[in-house]
Amino acid sequence: MVKEIRLDKKAVFLCEECDLGYADKETAQRCEKWCSETKSCSLEITRKAIYFPYFLYQKSFAIGDIIQTSTPINPGNSGGPLLNYVGGVVGITTAIVQDFQGLGFAIPSNTIRREIESLVSSGTYRGHSYLGVMGTNMNYETAQQLGVNVTYGWKIVVFGDSSPARDGGTQIGDTIIALNGSRISNGDDLATYLEENTLPGEALILTVVRGNLQTNVTVTLGERSSPPVWISSFKKTVVKEK
């Protein structure tokens, strides 16, 4: 059953299988039918999604530990500092959701501090790890529908290009519940852990639930590429990828 919610007075139709939202009910129904029948998501359909719960996705990748702010961010303001109430810099403004009033996002200062030396010296940063998976948050409702006993984590539904996770032995339908022993409750935890604790080329132990069995898979992380700049909004959308 497709669920309708309202975001800034606009109707968004949710596929209750994967929690992605669409501007029209028919596409949401197609997504729900595909997810129900195949237990995975269709890239052709999910590229039309306009709503991704818990995340802002920029450049086709999740931004770990993203800061959401109601401070107005106007065109040309991106790259400016986001200040707290005592004037301290807590982030760098980076994006807005078009057609929504007062909904902006900033990259945390801790992320910038890790990257700034490389950005100044070489103009780029090559320390973003790449796992090569796309998926959705696992919750109680999804677990009930799939007949599994894990109600948290991040379920793999599609592999990205040259996926280290696939090469390491993970499978479509696996639910990632820990990275190097640290609990992963959802995709935000996964993106944040990758950003703060890993580098390309390092070995990462994924604890996954496959069916109702738990197993560990060791993956050698790749380096994240620089895809086209797309901002998740009502006009341009992207797919979750880690």
C-alpha positions in Angstrom: 0.0 0.0 0.0 1.5 3.3 -1.1 1.5 6.0 1.6 1.0 9.7 0.9 2.8 12.3 3.0 3.0 16.1 2.7 6.3 17.9 2.5 6.0 21.7 2.3 2.4 21.3 1.1 3.6 19.0 -1.7 2.4 15.4 -2.0 5.0 12.7 -1.8 4.1 9.0 -2.4 6.2 6.5 -0.4 7.0 3.0 -1.4 6.6 1.2 1.9 8.9 -1.6 0.8 12.0 0.7 0.6 10.8 4.0 2.0 11.7 6.0 -1.2 9.3 8.8 -2.2 8.0 9.8 -5.6 6.1 12.8 -7.0 3.4 10.6 -8.5 1.5 7.7 -7.1 1.9 5.5 -10.2 5.7 5.4 -10.0 5.5 4.7 -6.2 3.2 1.7 -7.0 5.6 0.4 -9.6 8.5 0.7 -7.1 6.5 -1.1 -4.4 5.5 -3.9 -6.9 9.1 -4.4 -8.0 10.5 -4.4 -4.5 7.8 -6.9 -3.3 8.4 -9.3 -6.2 12.2 -9.2 -6.4 13.2 -8.2 -2.8 15.4 -5.5 -4.4 15.1 -2.0 -6.0 15.0 -1.2 -9.7 17.6 1.5 -10.6 15.4 2.6 -13.5 12.6 3.4 -11.0 14.6 4.6 -8.0 16.4 7.3 -10.2 13.0 9.0 -10.3 12.8 9.2 -6.5 12.5 12.7 -4.9 12.7 11.8 -1.2 15.3 9.8 0.6 14.7 9.3 4.3 17.5 10.2 6.7 19.9 11.5 4.0 20.9 14.2 1.7 22.6 12.6 -1.3 24.9 14.8 -3.3 27.0 13.7 -6.3 25.4 10.3 -6.0 27.1 9.6 -2.6 25.9 10.0 0.9 27.4 12.8 2.9 28.3 11.4 6.3 27.0 13.2 9.4 25.4 15.9 7.3 24.1 19.0 9.3 20.5 20.1 8.5 19.7 23.7 9.2 16.8 26.1 8.9 19.1 29.0 8.2 18.3 30.4 4.7 20.9 29.5 2.1 20.6 31.5 -1.1 22.3 30.9 -4.5 25.9 31.8 -4.1 26.0 31.1 -0.4 27.4 27.6 -0.7 30.9 27.4 0.7 30.2 29.9 3.4 30.5 29.1 7.1 27.6 27.8 9.2 27.9 29.4 12.7 26.5 28.3 16.1 25.0 30.8 18.5 28.4 31.8 19.9 29.9 32.4 16.5 31.8 29.2 16.2 32.1 27.6 12.8 30.3 24.2 12.8 30.1 23.5 9.1 30.3 24.7 5.5 27.0 25.3 3.7 26.7 23.1 0.7 23.2 22.5 -0.6 19.5 23.2 -0.4 16.4 21.2 -1.3 14.8 23.2 -4.1 11.1 24.3 -3.6 11.4 23.8 0.1 11.7 26.9 2.3 14.4 27.1 4.9 15.8 23.6 4.4 19.6 23.6 3.9 22.5 21.4 4.6 26.2 21.8 5.6 29.3 19.6 5.7 30.5 19.3 9.3 33.6 21.1 10.3 35.3 17.9 11.4 35.0 16.6 7.9 36.5 19.8 6.4 39.4 19.7 8.9 40.4 16.2 7.7 40.3 17.4 4.0 41.5 21.0 4.1 45.3 20.3 3.9 44.9 18.2 0.8 42.4 20.6 -0.8 44.8 23.5 -0.3 47.9 21.7 -1.5 46.4 19.7 -4.5 42.9 21.1 -5.1 41.4 17.7 -4.4 40.8 15.1 -1.7 41.3 11.4 -2.4 40.5 9.9 1.0 36.9 9.1 0.5 36.3 5.3 0.8 34.1 3.5 -1.6 32.1 0.4 -0.6 30.1 0.2 -3.8 26.6 -0.6 -2.5 23.2 1.0 -2.7 20.4 0.1 -0.4 17.8 1.1 2.2 17.4 1.2 6.0 16.2 -2.0 7.6 13.3 -1.5 10.1 10.7 -3.6 11.9 8.1 -3.4 9.1 10.6 -4.4 6.4 11.9 -7.3 8.6 8.3 -8.6 9.1 7.7 -8.5 5.3 10.9 -10.3 4.5 10.5 -12.8 7.3 13.9 -12.0 8.9 14.8 -11.3 12.6 17.0 -8.3 12.1 15.2 -4.9 12.6 18.1 -2.5 12.1 21.0 -2.0 9.8 21.3 -1.2 6.1 20.0 -3.7 3.5 22.0 -4.0 0.2 19.7 -3.8 -2.8 22.1 -2.9 -5.7 25.8 -3.0 -6.3 27.6 0.0 -7.7 30.2 0.0 -10.5 33.4 -2.0 -9.6 31.9 -2.8 -6.2 34.5 -3.7 -3.5 31.6 -5.1 -1.4 30.6 -7.5 -4.2 34.2 -8.5 -4.8 34.6 -9.2 -1.1 31.6 -11.6 -1.0 28.5 -9.7 0.1 25.3 -10.4 -1.7 22.1 -8.6 -2.7 19.8 -8.8 0.3 22.5 -8.8 2.9 21.9 -6.4 5.8 25.0 -4.7 7.1 24.7 -4.4 10.9 28.3 -3.6 11.9 31.6 -2.3 10.5 34.8 -3.4 12.3 32.6 -4.3 15.2 30.8 -0.9 15.4 27.0 -1.2 15.3 25.4 0.2 12.1 21.7 1.1 12.8 21.0 2.7 9.4 22.6 4.2 6.3 23.6 7.4 8.1 25.7 5.4 10.6 27.3 3.6 7.6 28.2 6.7 5.7 29.5 8.4 8.8 31.7 5.5 9.8 33.2 5.2 6.3 33.9 9.0 6.3 35.4 9.2 9.8 37.2 5.9 10.3 38.4 4.5 6.9 40.6 5.2 3.9 40.8 3.7 0.4 42.8 0.5 0.3 42.1 -0.4 3.9 40.4 -3.7 4.9 37.0 -3.4 6.5 35.1 -6.2 8.2 31.4 -6.1 7.5 29.1 -8.0 9.8 26.0 -8.9 7.7 22.8 -10.8 8.2 22.0 -13.1 5.3 18.6 -14.7 5.8 18.7 -15.2 9.5 22.4 -16.1 9.7 25.1 -13.7 10.7 28.5 -13.7 9.1 31.6 -11.6 8.6 32.9 -10.5 5.2 36.3 -8.7 4.7 36.3 -6.0 2.0 39.2 -4.0 0.7 37.8 -0.5 0.2 38.1 1.4 -3.1 38.5 5.1 -3.7 35.4 7.1 -4.4 35.2 8.6 -7.9 33.9 12.1 -8.8 30.5 11.6 -10.5 28.3 14.4 -12.0 27.0 17.0 -9.6 23.3 16.2 -8.9 21.4 17.5 -5.9 18.5 15.5 -4.4 15.4 17.6 -5.0 12.1 17.7 -6.8 14.0 18.5 -10.0 17.1 16.3 -9.9 17.5 13.1 -8.0 20.2 10.5 -7.2 20.6 7.0 -5.9 22.0 6.1 -2.5 25.5 4.8 -2.8 28.3 4.2 -0.3 
